[in-house]
Amino acid sequence: MGKIFCLMGKSACGKDTIYKRVLSEKSLSLNTLVPYTTRPARNGEQDGVEYYFLTDRQQQELERQGKIIELRTYHTVHGIWKYFTVNDHQIHLERCHYLIIGTLESYRKLQEYFGREFLIPLYVEVEDGERLQRALNRERLQPDPKYQELCRRFLADDEDFSQKHLEEAGISVFFQNKDLGSCTRDIIAHIKANM
């Protein structure tokens, strides 16, 4: 049976870059599970690659059809943004392994839906000052930087990924992203060991 490897961490810890590097490791043969969101796409994001970008009406229709596995709602400075996972037949655990980017909340909901034995956490950490600088650098590149949302998200991460919540989710392995290459190699080795 396959596993779902869930890459998690606070904002600007390097998840997106690590995700792309791990997926490019051909020996792993990992499939992707593209999440859904109602937030606007960032500059450079493509529908169906980082996320499926839907309207609130489309999200509500999927909910009515009973296809949403887990849904998180965030009250941002730009309105309500939703992130969710859909049972849209992307997952075939009987024959494939998957790599996804998630939150602690989505990780736990996926555990409930598929079973704890099928979810493997990959938790990435970066020192807070470095993480804040990375987030600021990334936001400056956007056509319409959303600094208030960056600050809200940065502060919310402390609660969302508190030590207590990590322990409750059973996460005990941490990957330090001080050096991207080293961190990526450690994660690849951990995935191979858990396949």
N, CA, C and O atoms as a DFTB+ gen file, in Angstrom:
780 C
 N C O
     1  1       0.847      -1.202       0.000
     2  2       0.000       0.000       0.000
     3  2       0.875       1.241       0.000
     4  3       2.003       1.236       0.493
     5  1       0.318       2.312      -0.572
     6  2       1.049       3.558      -0.646
     7  2       0.944       4.373       0.630
     8  3       0.172       4.051       1.534
     9  1       1.738       5.438       0.686
    10  2       1.736       6.373       1.803
    11  2       1.523       7.785       1.274
    12  3       1.821       8.088       0.118
    13  1       0.999       8.641       2.148
    14  2       0.880      10.072       1.851
    15  2       1.885      10.779       2.742
    16  3       1.736      10.788       3.963
    17  1       2.904      11.369       2.140
    18  2       3.921      12.113       2.867
    19  2       3.488      13.574       2.898
    20  3       3.363      14.220       1.858
    21  1       3.261      14.083       4.107
    22  2       2.686      15.416       4.279
    23  2       3.767      16.396       4.738
    24  3       4.223      16.342       5.880
    25  1       4.165      17.281       3.845
    26  2       5.188      18.288       4.114
    27  2       4.539      19.479       4.799
    28  3       3.616      20.091       4.261
    29  1       5.032      19.806       6.004
    30  2       4.416      20.866       6.806
    31  2       5.483      21.773       7.388
    32  3       6.663      21.427       7.439
    33  1       5.041      22.942       7.826
    34  2       5.911      23.889       8.501
    35  2       5.298      25.265       8.445
    36  3       4.344      25.508       7.706
    37  1       5.852      26.161       9.230
    38  2       5.357      27.532       9.249
    39  2       5.612      28.212       7.913
    40  3       6.428      27.744       7.120
    41  1       4.922      29.306       7.665
    42  2       5.071      30.021       6.399
    43  2       6.527      30.426       6.185
    44  3       7.232      30.786       7.128
    45  1       6.955      30.362       4.941
    46  2       8.303      30.766       4.508
    47  2       9.409      29.897       5.093
    48  3      10.535      30.363       5.266
    49  1       9.099      28.634       5.400
    50  2      10.145      27.719       5.887
    51  2      10.801      26.970       4.728
    52  3      11.754      26.220       4.938
    53  1      10.300      27.166       3.513
    54  2      10.893      26.526       2.341
    55  2      10.121      25.338       1.806
    56  3      10.640      24.570       0.996
    57  1       8.882      25.180       2.254
    58  2       8.092      24.006       1.845
    59  2       7.963      23.887       0.330
    60  3       8.167      22.807      -0.223
    61  1       7.628      24.985      -0.346
    62  2       7.390      24.915      -1.789
    63  2       8.647      24.476      -2.542
    64  3       8.573      23.645      -3.447
    65  1       9.788      25.030      -2.170
    66  2      11.044      24.675      -2.839
    67  2      11.416      23.230      -2.547
    68  3      11.810      22.495      -3.453
    69  1      11.294      22.815      -1.289
    70  2      11.599      21.428      -0.918
    71  2      10.657      20.474      -1.648
    72  3      11.083      19.435      -2.152
    73  1       9.387      20.830      -1.699
    74  2       8.376      20.025      -2.389
    75  2       8.803      19.760      -3.842
    76  3       8.771      18.620      -4.306
    77  1       9.198      20.812      -4.545
    78  2       9.594      20.665      -5.954
    79  2      10.847      19.806      -6.084
    80  3      10.948      18.989      -6.999
    81  1      11.793      19.987      -5.179
    82  2      13.032      19.208      -5.241
    83  2      12.781      17.731      -4.946
    84  3      13.331      16.857      -5.616
    85  1      11.954      17.457      -3.949
    86  2      11.655      16.064      -3.603
    87  2      10.897      15.394      -4.749
    88  3      11.171      14.242      -5.086
    89  1       9.951      16.109      -5.344
    90  2       9.208      15.538      -6.473
    91  2      10.114      15.226      -7.663
    92  3       9.846      14.301      -8.430
    93  1      11.182      16.001      -7.809
    94  2      12.083      15.779      -8.948
    95  2      13.008      14.579      -8.738
    96  3      13.711      14.172      -9.663
    97  1      13.014      14.006      -7.523
    98  2      13.817      12.815      -7.229
    99  2      13.127      11.594      -7.852
   100  3      12.201      11.030      -7.271
   101  1      13.587      11.201      -9.027
   102  2      12.918      10.155      -9.819
   103  2      12.843       8.816      -9.100
   104  3      11.900       8.058      -9.326
   105  1      13.814       8.499      -8.233
   106  2      13.818       7.200      -7.568
   107  2      12.637       7.038      -6.608
   108  3      12.309       5.920      -6.210
   109  1      12.000       8.147      -6.236
   110  2      10.870       8.075      -5.310
   111  2       9.545       7.786      -6.014
   112  3       8.652       7.182      -5.419
   113  1       9.405       8.208      -7.265
   114  2       8.163       8.031      -8.025
   115  2       6.931       8.496      -7.241
   116  3       5.935       7.780      -7.146
   117  1       7.018       9.704      -6.683
   118  2       5.909      10.241      -5.904
   119  2       4.884      10.922      -6.801
   120  3       5.229      11.596      -7.771
   121  1       3.639      10.735      -6.458
   122  2       2.554      11.449      -7.124
   123  2       2.174      12.662      -6.285
   124  3       2.554      12.764      -5.119
   125  1       1.427      13.574      -6.880
   126  2       1.007      14.772      -6.165
   127  2      -0.485      14.718      -5.875
   128  3      -1.246      14.028      -6.553
   129  1      -0.872      15.443      -4.878
   130  2      -2.278      15.654      -4.549
   131  2      -2.441      17.162      -4.508
   132  3      -2.032      17.812      -3.545
   133  1      -3.028      17.708      -5.534
   134  2      -3.147      19.159      -5.637
   135  2      -4.305      19.628      -4.754
   136  3      -5.443      19.200      -4.947
   137  1      -4.018      20.514      -3.778
   138  2      -5.090      21.024      -2.921
   139  2      -5.900      22.102      -3.635
   140  3      -5.562      22.531      -4.738
   141  1      -6.958      22.520      -2.989
   142  2      -7.865      23.534      -3.530
   143  2      -7.849      24.759      -2.622
   144  3      -7.588      24.649      -1.424
   145  1      -8.129      25.922      -3.197
   146  2      -8.256      27.138      -2.400
   147  2      -9.188      28.136      -3.085
   148  3      -9.383      28.113      -4.300
   149  1      -9.753      29.012      -2.255
   150  2     -10.563      30.110      -2.804
   151  2      -9.771      31.415      -2.802
   152  3     -10.290      32.448      -3.224
   153  1      -8.515      31.384      -2.329
   154  2      -7.732      32.621      -2.354
   155  2      -7.262      32.906      -3.769
   156  3      -7.195      31.996      -4.596
   157  1      -6.934      34.172      -4.058
   158  2      -6.415      34.482      -5.394
   159  2      -5.024      33.872      -5.595
   160  3      -4.266      33.709      -4.640
   161  1      -4.708      33.545      -6.820
   162  2      -3.388      33.006      -7.140
   163  2      -2.333      34.092      -6.951
   164  3      -2.550      35.258      -7.281
   165  1      -1.182      33.677      -6.410
   166  2      -0.044      34.588      -6.317
   167  2       0.605      34.687      -7.692
   168  3       0.381      33.849      -8.566
   169  1       1.402      35.716      -7.861
   170  2       2.140      35.892      -9.100
   171  2       2.975      34.643      -9.379
   172  3       3.769      34.232      -8.533
   173  1       2.806      34.039     -10.547
   174  2       3.579      32.864     -10.927
   175  2       2.900      31.536     -10.632
   176  3       3.333      30.503     -11.143
   177  1       1.838      31.535      -9.813
   178  2       1.130      30.286      -9.527
   179  2       0.214      29.928     -10.694
   180  3      -0.349      30.802     -11.353
   181  1       0.075      28.624     -10.935
   182  2      -0.759      28.145     -12.036
   183  2      -1.864      27.251     -11.504
   184  3      -1.631      26.421     -10.626
   185  1      -3.054      27.420     -12.032
   186  2      -4.188      26.590     -11.634
   187  2      -3.880      25.131     -11.956
   188  3      -3.468      24.798     -13.067
   189  1      -4.090      24.264     -10.955
   190  2      -3.841      22.845     -11.140
   191  2      -2.416      22.426     -10.853
   192  3      -2.096      21.240     -10.939
   193  1      -1.545      23.375     -10.510
   194  2      -0.156      23.049     -10.178
   195  2       0.039      23.212      -8.672
   196  3       0.163      22.219      -7.955
   197  1       0.065      24.453      -8.185
   198  2       0.184      24.675      -6.739
   199  2      -1.149      24.393      -6.044
   200  3      -1.193      23.759      -4.989
   201  1      -2.224      24.871      -6.650
   202  2      -3.589      24.696      -6.144
   203  2      -4.543      24.656      -7.323
   204  3      -4.203      25.047      -8.440
   205  1      -5.759      24.168      -7.042
   206  2      -6.890      24.448      -7.912
   207  2      -7.550      25.676      -7.297
   208  3      -7.963      25.648      -6.138
   209  1      -7.648      26.746      -8.067
   210  2      -8.216      27.991      -7.574
   211  2      -9.697      28.039      -7.934
   212  3     -10.056      28.119      -9.109
   213  1     -10.561      27.990      -6.909
   214  2     -12.005      27.951      -7.115
   215  2     -12.679      29.174      -6.507
   216  3     -12.110      29.872      -5.668
   217  1     -13.892      29.407      -6.949
   218  2     -14.717      30.445      -6.337
   219  2     -15.404      29.859      -5.103
   220  3     -15.426      28.642      -4.918
   221  1     -15.960      30.724      -4.268
   222  2     -16.728      30.248      -3.114
   223  2     -17.891      29.375      -3.569
   224  3     -18.197      28.367      -2.932
   225  1     -18.526      29.747      -4.643
   226  2     -19.671      28.984      -5.150
   227  2     -19.243      27.573      -5.565
   228  3     -19.952      26.606      -5.285
   229  1     -18.093      27.448      -6.229
   230  2     -17.597      26.133      -6.633
   231  2     -17.253      25.279      -5.405
   232  3     -17.524      24.079      -5.383
   233  1     -16.652      25.910      -4.381
   234  2     -16.321      25.192      -3.146
   235  2     -17.590      24.692      -2.471
   236  3     -17.640      23.555      -2.001
   237  1     -18.605      25.531      -2.422
   238  2     -19.865      25.158      -1.780
   239  2     -20.545      24.008      -2.523
   240  3     -21.184      23.160      -1.901
   241  1     -20.411      23.979      -3.828
   242  2     -20.992      22.888      -4.609
   243  2     -20.285      21.563      -4.306
   244  3     -20.938      20.529      -4.170
   245  1     -18.959      21.593      -4.199
   246  2     -18.220      20.382      -3.824
   247  2     -18.620      19.912      -2.428
   248  3     -18.712      18.711      -2.174
   249  1     -18.858      20.864      -1.526
   250  2     -19.283      20.522      -0.169
   251  2     -20.661      19.867      -0.193
   252  3     -20.899      18.888       0.516
   253  1     -21.566      20.403      -1.005
   254  2     -22.911      19.829      -1.133
   255  2     -22.845      18.403      -1.670
   256  3     -23.658      17.555      -1.301
   257  1     -21.876      18.144      -2.542
   258  2     -21.716      16.816      -3.132
   259  2     -20.999      15.846      -2.188
   260  3     -20.860      14.666      -2.511
   261  1     -20.539      16.332      -1.016
   262  2     -19.845      15.478      -0.052
   263  2     -18.447      15.088      -0.472
   264  3     -17.944      14.047      -0.048
   265  1     -17.806      15.901      -1.299
   266  2     -16.490      15.550      -1.831
   267  2     -15.326      16.159      -1.057
   268  3     -14.173      15.838      -1.343
   269  1     -15.593      17.029      -0.086
   270  2     -14.509      17.689       0.650
   271  2     -14.092      16.826       1.837
   272  3     -14.906      16.508       2.705
   273  1     -12.807      16.449       1.864
   274  2     -12.245      15.628       2.940
   275  2     -11.961      16.494       4.155
   276  3     -12.298      16.130       5.282
   277  1     -11.341      17.637       3.921
   278  2     -11.022      18.571       5.005
   279  2     -11.030      19.975       4.434
   280  3     -10.696      20.196       3.270
   281  1     -11.426      20.934       5.292
   282  2     -11.534      22.324       4.868
   283  2     -11.089      23.224       6.008
   284  3     -11.504      23.046       7.153
   285  1     -10.237      24.195       5.683
   286  2      -9.773      25.183       6.662
   287  2     -10.177      26.564       6.185
   288  3     -10.001      26.893       5.012
   289  1     -10.711      27.369       7.077
   290  2     -11.145      28.721       6.741
   291  2     -10.290      29.721       7.501
   292  3     -10.125      29.611       8.716
   293  1      -9.746      30.702       6.779
   294  2      -8.909      31.728       7.394
   295  2      -9.540      33.090       7.165
   296  3      -9.888      33.446       6.039
   297  1      -9.683      33.847       8.243
   298  2     -10.197      35.214       8.162
   299  2      -8.995      36.131       7.993
   300  3      -8.362      36.530       8.971
   301  1      -8.687      36.462       6.746
   302  2      -7.509      37.266       6.441
   303  2      -7.895      38.737       6.357
   304  3      -9.072      39.095       6.414
   305  1      -6.882      39.570       6.221
   306  2      -7.153      41.004       6.068
   307  2      -7.787      41.293       4.705
   308  3      -8.251      42.407       4.463
   309  1      -7.811      40.310       3.825
   310  2      -8.408      40.477       2.488
   311  2      -9.718      39.722       2.342
   312  3     -10.243      39.585       1.237
   313  1     -10.241      39.234       3.451
   314  2     -11.488      38.485       3.411
   315  2     -11.262      37.040       3.813
   316  3     -10.196      36.678       4.311
   317  1     -12.274      36.225       3.592
   318  2     -12.211      34.812       3.975
   319  2     -11.589      34.004       2.840
   320  3     -12.052      34.046       1.700
   321  1     -10.528      33.266       3.176
   322  2      -9.881      32.358       2.232
   323  2     -10.034      30.945       2.762
   324  3      -9.857      30.695       3.954
   325  1     -10.363      30.024       1.870
   326  2     -10.537      28.624       2.246
   327  2      -9.512      27.765       1.520
   328  3      -9.185      27.996       0.356
   329  1      -9.013      26.762       2.247
   330  2      -8.100      25.768       1.697
   331  2      -8.709      24.406       1.994
   332  3      -9.194      24.174       3.102
   333  1      -8.690      23.507       1.021
   334  2      -9.364      22.234       1.239
   335  2      -8.812      21.127       0.355
   336  3      -8.174      21.369      -0.670
   337  1      -9.083      19.895       0.796
   338  2      -8.710      18.698       0.052
   339  2      -9.993      18.029      -0.413
   340  3     -10.959      17.907       0.340
   341  1      -9.984      17.603      -1.656
   342  2     -11.187      17.052      -2.270
   343  2     -10.968      15.588      -2.648
   344  3      -9.909      15.212      -3.152
   345  1     -11.985      14.777      -2.396
   346  2     -11.975      13.394      -2.860
   347  2     -12.397      13.416      -4.326
   348  3     -13.553      13.184      -4.679
   349  1     -11.397      13.706      -5.161
   350  2     -11.663      13.844      -6.598
   351  2     -10.946      12.763      -7.400
   352  3     -10.673      12.939      -8.588
   353  1     -10.650      11.666      -6.757
   354  2     -10.031      10.501      -7.390
   355  2      -8.592      10.763      -7.826
   356  3      -8.113      10.147      -8.779
   357  1      -7.893      11.681      -7.129
   358  2      -6.459      11.844      -7.357
   359  2      -5.668      10.766      -6.620
   360  3      -4.529      10.481      -6.988
   361  1      -6.257      10.162      -5.578
   362  2      -5.512       9.260      -4.701
   363  2      -5.860       7.803      -4.954
   364  3      -7.029       7.415      -4.962
   365  1      -4.807       6.996      -5.161
   366  2      -4.928       5.549      -5.353
   367  2      -3.864       4.892      -4.471
   368  3      -2.811       4.482      -4.960
   369  1      -4.146       4.795      -3.167
   370  2      -3.166       4.266      -2.223
   371  2      -2.837       2.796      -2.465
   372  3      -1.813       2.304      -1.992
   373  1      -3.685       2.107      -3.184
   374  2      -3.398       0.691      -3.445
   375  2      -2.194       0.518      -4.365
   376  3      -1.645      -0.579      -4.464
   377  1      -1.772       1.609      -5.052
   378  2      -0.648       1.466      -5.982
   379  2       0.342       2.628      -6.007
   380  3       1.357       2.537      -6.696
   381  1       0.084       3.712      -5.283
   382  2       0.941       4.897      -5.397
   383  2       1.278       5.515      -4.043
   384  3       0.545       5.360      -3.066
   385  1       2.425       6.231      -4.014
   386  2       2.813       7.069      -2.884
   387  2       2.606       8.532      -3.307
   388  3       2.719       8.868      -4.486
   389  1       2.303       9.392      -2.330
   390  2       1.997      10.789      -2.628
   391  2       2.800      11.736      -1.755
   392  3       3.166      11.406      -0.627
   393  1       3.066      12.918      -2.293
   394  2       3.674      14.014      -1.540
   395  2       2.722      15.196      -1.614
   396  3       2.310      15.614      -2.696
   397  1       2.374      15.734      -0.431
   398  2       1.490      16.898      -0.385
   399  2       2.079      17.929       0.571
   400  3       2.908      17.609       1.424
   401  1       1.636      19.164       0.411
   402  2       1.941      20.229       1.366
   403  2       0.680      20.456       2.177
   404  3      -0.407      20.596       1.617
   405  1       0.825      20.493       3.507
   406  2      -0.358      20.663       4.339
   407  2      -0.074      21.432       5.620
   408  3       1.024      21.944       5.837
   409  1      -1.089      21.494       6.448
   410  2      -1.004      22.087       7.776
   411  2      -1.214      20.961       8.793
   412  3      -1.541      19.834       8.422
   413  1      -1.025      21.272      10.053
   414  2      -1.312      20.260      11.075
   415  2      -2.770      19.843      11.020
   416  3      -3.099      18.665      11.165
   417  1      -3.635      20.816      10.810
   418  2      -5.078      20.518      10.749
   419  2      -5.401      19.594       9.583
   420  3      -6.129      18.614       9.744
   421  1      -4.859      19.908       8.408
   422  2      -5.143      19.048       7.248
   423  2      -4.519      17.669       7.430
   424  3      -5.106      16.662       7.036
   425  1      -3.339      17.624       8.021
   426  2      -2.672      16.342       8.293
   427  2      -3.552      15.456       9.168
   428  3      -3.726      14.273       8.879
   429  1      -4.102      16.020      10.225
   430  2      -4.938      15.239      11.144
   431  2      -6.248      14.793      10.485
   432  3      -6.710      13.677      10.721
   433  1      -6.839      15.648       9.673
   434  2      -8.078      15.276       8.975
   435  2      -7.811      14.169       7.953
   436  3      -8.625      13.260       7.790
   437  1      -6.673      14.249       7.272
   438  2      -6.320      13.199       6.325
   439  2      -6.044      11.883       7.046
   440  3      -6.357      10.812       6.528
   441  1      -5.456      11.962       8.246
   442  2      -5.271      10.756       9.065
   443  2      -6.617      10.117       9.378
   444  3      -6.780       8.902       9.269
   445  1      -7.574      10.944       9.765
   446  2      -8.911      10.432      10.091
   447  2      -9.554       9.787       8.865
   448  3     -10.204       8.747       8.978
   449  1      -9.378      10.390       7.717
   450  2     -10.041       9.933       6.492
   451  2      -9.404       8.660       5.932
   452  3     -10.106       7.709       5.587
   453  1      -8.054       8.647       5.843
   454  2      -7.363       7.522       5.205
   455  2      -6.811       6.504       6.205
   456  3      -6.583       5.350       5.844
   457  1      -6.592       6.923       7.469
   458  2      -5.984       6.060       8.473
   459  2      -4.587       6.546       8.821
   460  3      -3.815       6.938       7.946
   461  1      -4.273       6.515      10.113
   462  2      -2.984       7.029      10.596
   463  2      -1.796       6.360       9.919
   464  3      -0.774       7.000       9.669
   465  1      -1.930       5.075       9.625
   466  2      -0.807       4.323       9.075
   467  2      -0.412       4.771       7.662
   468  3       0.669       4.434       7.178
   469  1      -1.288       5.524       7.014
   470  2      -1.001       5.952       5.640
   471  2      -0.422       7.359       5.548
   472  3      -0.019       7.785       4.466
   473  1      -0.373       8.093       6.671
   474  2       0.130       9.472       6.667
   475  2       1.484       9.535       7.360
   476  3       1.625       9.080       8.494
   477  1       2.486      10.101       6.677
   478  2       3.826      10.274       7.239
   479  2       4.121      11.776       7.262
   480  3       4.145      12.414       6.209
   481  1       4.350      12.355       8.464
   482  2       4.623      13.794       8.536
   483  2       6.075      14.118       8.184
   484  3       6.995      13.372       8.522
   485  1       6.258      15.247       7.497
   486  2       7.587      15.787       7.184
   487  2       7.558      17.248       7.648
   488  3       7.134      18.129       6.900
   489  1       8.008      17.501       8.875
   490  2       7.887      18.841       9.456
   491  2       9.202      19.616       9.318
   492  3      10.242      19.195       9.825
   493  1       9.135      20.752       8.626
   494  2      10.308      21.583       8.329
   495  2      10.338      22.789       9.256
   496  3       9.321      23.449       9.472
   497  1      11.522      23.069       9.804
   498  2      11.692      24.212      10.704
   499  2      12.768      25.167      10.185
   500  3      13.750      24.754       9.568
   501  1      12.550      26.460      10.457
   502  2      13.520      27.518      10.171
   503  2      13.428      28.521      11.319
   504  3      12.341      28.783      11.834
   505  1      14.552      29.071      11.711
   506  2      14.588      30.079      12.773
   507  2      13.662      31.243      12.384
   508  3      13.636      31.667      11.229
   509  1      12.907      31.750      13.364
   510  2      11.853      32.733      13.096
   511  2      12.342      33.995      12.386
   512  3      11.668      34.482      11.478
   513  1      13.487      34.529      12.774
   514  2      13.997      35.744      12.119
   515  2      14.284      35.511      10.647
   516  3      13.953      36.341       9.801
   517  1      14.899      34.383      10.347
   518  2      15.190      34.010       8.956
   519  2      13.894      33.811       8.171
   520  3      13.769      34.238       7.023
   521  1      12.945      33.159       8.814
   522  2      11.653      32.890       8.174
   523  2      10.920      34.188       7.846
   524  3      10.348      34.319       6.764
   525  1      10.934      35.143       8.769
   526  2      10.278      36.428       8.543
   527  2      10.938      37.182       7.395
   528  3      10.252      37.795       6.577
   529  1      12.264      37.140       7.331
   530  2      12.979      37.810       6.235
   531  2      12.631      37.169       4.887
   532  3      12.429      37.869       3.895
   533  1      12.562      35.846       4.859
   534  2      12.199      35.155       3.611
   535  2      10.786      35.543       3.165
   536  3      10.544      35.798       1.985
   537  1       9.858      35.584       4.131
   538  2       8.474      35.940       3.803
   539  2       8.398      37.361       3.254
   540  3       7.676      37.620       2.291
   541  1       9.135      38.274       3.861
   542  2       9.148      39.661       3.413
   543  2       9.737      39.778       2.015
   544  3       9.202      40.495       1.170
   545  1      10.837      39.076       1.772
   546  2      11.455      39.093       0.438
   547  2      10.496      38.562      -0.621
   548  3      10.405      39.117      -1.716
   549  1       9.780      37.486      -0.294
   550  2       8.835      36.899      -1.245
   551  2       7.674      37.848      -1.523
   552  3       7.253      38.005      -2.669
   553  1       7.162      38.479      -0.472
   554  2       6.006      39.360      -0.631
   555  2       6.351      40.592      -1.454
   556  3       5.512      41.089      -2.206
   557  1       7.572      41.090      -1.321
   558  2       8.003      42.266      -2.094
   559  2       7.950      42.015      -3.597
   560  3       7.806      42.954      -4.380
   561  1       8.064      40.758      -3.999
   562  2       8.060      40.415      -5.428
   563  2       6.655      40.377      -6.027
   564  3       6.503      40.316      -7.247
   565  1       5.627      40.414      -5.175
   566  2       4.248      40.358      -5.657
   567  2       3.847      41.706      -6.254
   568  3       4.297      42.746      -5.772
   569  1       3.004      41.709      -7.297
   570  2       2.553      42.976      -7.886
   571  2       1.822      43.862      -6.874
   572  3       1.916      45.088      -6.928
   573  1       1.094      43.226      -5.952
   574  2       0.359      43.960      -4.922
   575  2       0.702      43.320      -3.569
   576  3      -0.059      42.492      -3.069
   577  1       1.844      43.699      -2.972
   578  2       2.261      43.062      -1.715
   579  2       1.203      43.195      -0.630
   580  3       0.598      44.253      -0.457
   581  1       0.993      42.108       0.094
   582  2      -0.010      42.067       1.164
   583  2       0.716      41.888       2.498
   584  3       0.720      40.800       3.074
   585  1       1.325      42.965       2.976
   586  2       2.146      42.903       4.184
   587  2       1.328      42.627       5.440
   588  3       1.798      41.940       6.347
   589  1       0.122      43.150       5.499
   590  2      -0.710      42.889       6.679
   591  2      -1.024      41.399       6.788
   592  3      -0.983      40.830       7.879
   593  1      -1.334      40.770       5.660
   594  2      -1.622      39.342       5.663
   595  2      -0.373      38.541       6.025
   596  3      -0.462      37.534       6.727
   597  1       0.782      38.982       5.550
   598  2       2.043      38.326       5.900
   599  2       2.220      38.330       7.421
   600  3       2.567      37.306       8.011
   601  1       1.982      39.481       8.054
   602  2       2.134      39.597       9.514
   603  2       1.109      38.732      10.246
   604  3       1.447      38.058      11.219
   605  1      -0.133      38.750       9.785
   606  2      -1.170      37.942      10.425
   607  2      -0.801      36.466      10.375
   608  3      -0.922      35.744      11.364
   609  1      -0.347      36.033       9.201
   610  2      -0.012      34.622       9.012
   611  2       1.204      34.232       9.851
   612  3       1.233      33.156      10.448
   613  1       2.193      35.099       9.893
   614  2       3.403      34.830      10.671
   615  2       3.061      34.618      12.143
   616  3       3.556      33.683      12.773
   617  1       2.217      35.485      12.686
   618  2       1.826      35.376      14.093
   619  2       0.930      34.163      14.334
   620  3       1.059      33.491      15.357
   621  1       0.031      33.883      13.407
   622  2      -0.873      32.737      13.553
   623  2      -0.106      31.415      13.559
   624  3      -0.531      30.451      14.195
   625  1       1.026      31.371      12.848
   626  2       1.820      30.144      12.795
   627  2       2.301      29.702      14.172
   628  3       2.408      28.506      14.440
   629  1       2.594      30.671      15.050
   630  2       3.058      30.304      16.399
   631  2       2.022      29.471      17.136
   632  3       2.367      28.528      17.849
   633  1       0.753      29.822      16.963
   634  2      -0.314      29.056      17.606
   635  2      -0.581      27.756      16.843
   636  3      -0.669      26.682      17.437
   637  1      -0.707      27.871      15.519
   638  2      -1.043      26.699      14.705
   639  2      -0.016      25.574      14.856
   640  3      -0.381      24.399      14.911
   641  1       1.275      25.939      14.923
   642  2       2.348      24.951      15.002
   643  2       3.031      24.983      16.374
   644  3       4.246      24.810      16.471
   645  1       2.256      25.202      17.414
   646  2       2.813      25.208      18.763
   647  2       3.346      23.823      19.113
   648  3       2.942      22.823      18.520
   649  1       4.255      23.779      20.080
   650  2       4.815      22.498      20.517
   651  2       3.709      21.549      20.971
   652  3       3.753      20.349      20.700
   653  1       2.721      22.102      21.662
   654  2       1.596      21.293      22.137
   655  2       0.850      20.644      20.970
   656  3       0.530      19.456      21.013
   657  1       0.578      21.431      19.934
   658  2      -0.141      20.902      18.776
   659  2       0.698      19.868      18.010
   660  3       0.166      18.876      17.510
   661  1       2.005      20.109      17.924
   662  2       2.883      19.139      17.261
   663  2       2.869      17.808      18.011
   664  3       2.798      16.740      17.402
   665  1       2.938      17.887      19.328
   666  2       2.914      16.667      20.139
   667  2       1.581      15.945      20.006
   668  3       1.548      14.720      19.883
   669  1       0.481      16.695      20.030
   670  2      -0.851      16.086      19.879
   671  2      -0.997      15.366      18.543
   672  3      -1.695      14.357      18.448
   673  1      -0.331      15.892      17.504
   674  2      -0.396      15.276      16.176
   675  2       0.585      14.118      16.039
   676  3       0.611      13.441      15.011
   677  1       1.401      13.886      17.087
   678  2       2.353      12.784      17.047
   679  2       3.582      13.060      16.213
   680  3       4.232      12.129      15.738
   681  1       3.915      14.339      16.026
   682  2       5.080      14.693      15.209
   683  2       6.308      14.798      16.104
   684  3       6.366      15.622      17.017
   685  1       7.285      13.946      15.820
   686  2       8.493      13.911      16.644
   687  2       9.772      14.028      15.820
   688  3      10.859      14.148      16.386
   689  1       9.659      13.996      14.498
   690  2      10.821      14.136      13.617
   691  2      10.749      15.517      12.974
   692  3       9.727      15.899      12.402
   693  1      11.864      16.269      13.078
   694  2      11.907      17.630      12.551
   695  2      13.075      17.757      11.580
   696  3      14.149      17.203      11.815
   697  1      12.862      18.484      10.497
   698  2      13.892      18.701       9.494
   699  2      14.268      20.182       9.509
   700  3      13.451      21.038       9.171
   701  1      15.520      20.483       9.906
   702  2      16.003      21.859       9.988
   703  2      16.419      22.330       8.599
   704  3      17.267      21.708       7.958
   705  1      15.828      23.423       8.135
   706  2      16.149      23.952       6.807
   707  2      17.155      25.099       6.916
   708  3      16.877      26.223       6.500
   709  1      18.321      24.801       7.476
   710  2      19.407      25.784       7.500
   711  2      20.119      25.787       6.156
   712  3      20.571      26.823       5.669
   713  1      20.206      24.592       5.567
   714  2      20.807      24.416       4.245
   715  2      19.824      23.607       3.407
   716  3      19.505      22.467       3.746
   717  1      19.350      24.192       2.323
   718  2      18.295      23.588       1.515
   719  2      18.680      22.208       0.980
   720  3      17.872      21.280       1.019
   721  1      19.892      22.072       0.488
   722  2      20.326      20.793      -0.071
   723  2      20.361      19.698       0.974
   724  3      19.887      18.587       0.736
   725  1      20.919      20.008       2.125
   726  2      21.015      19.033       3.213
   727  2      19.634      18.648       3.738
   728  3      19.359      17.472       3.974
   729  1      18.775      19.636       3.918
   730  2      17.415      19.379       4.394
   731  2      16.660      18.485       3.410
   732  3      15.985      17.539       3.815
   733  1      16.778      18.788       2.130
   734  2      16.092      18.000       1.101
   735  2      16.596      16.562       1.096
   736  3      15.801      15.628       0.991
   737  1      17.903      16.377       1.208
   738  2      18.466      15.016       1.235
   739  2      17.960      14.237       2.445
   740  3      17.647      13.051       2.336
   741  1      17.878      14.902       3.602
   742  2      17.373      14.239       4.807
   743  2      15.918      13.801       4.625
   744  3      15.538      12.707       5.042
   745  1      15.113      14.656       4.005
   746  2      13.704      14.335       3.783
   747  2      13.570      13.173       2.795
   748  3      12.753      12.275       3.002
   749  1      14.359      13.188       1.738
   750  2      14.324      12.092       0.756
   751  2      14.694      10.770       1.424
   752  3      14.061       9.747       1.165
   753  1      15.707      10.783       2.276
   754  2      16.122       9.568       2.982
   755  2      15.001       9.074       3.903
   756  3      14.761       7.871       4.007
   757  1      14.321      10.008       4.568
   758  2      13.217       9.635       5.470
   759  2      12.052       9.025       4.674
   760  3      11.438       8.051       5.110
   761  1      11.759       9.602       3.514
   762  2      10.676       9.065       2.675
   763  2      11.021       7.640       2.247
   764  3      10.188       6.739       2.346
   765  1      12.243       7.440       1.774
   766  2      12.658       6.090       1.326
   767  2      12.537       5.083       2.461
   768  3      12.115       3.945       2.250
   769  1      12.909       5.507       3.665
   770  2      12.849       4.603       4.825
   771  2      11.425       4.256       5.221
   772  3      11.198       3.244       5.884
   773  1      10.456       5.084       4.821
   774  2       9.056       4.861       5.229
   775  2       8.150       4.368       4.097
   776  3       6.936       4.266       4.275
   777  1       8.729       4.066       2.949
   778  2       7.917       3.565       1.836
   779  2       7.620       2.083       2.035
   780  3       6.948       1.471       1.205
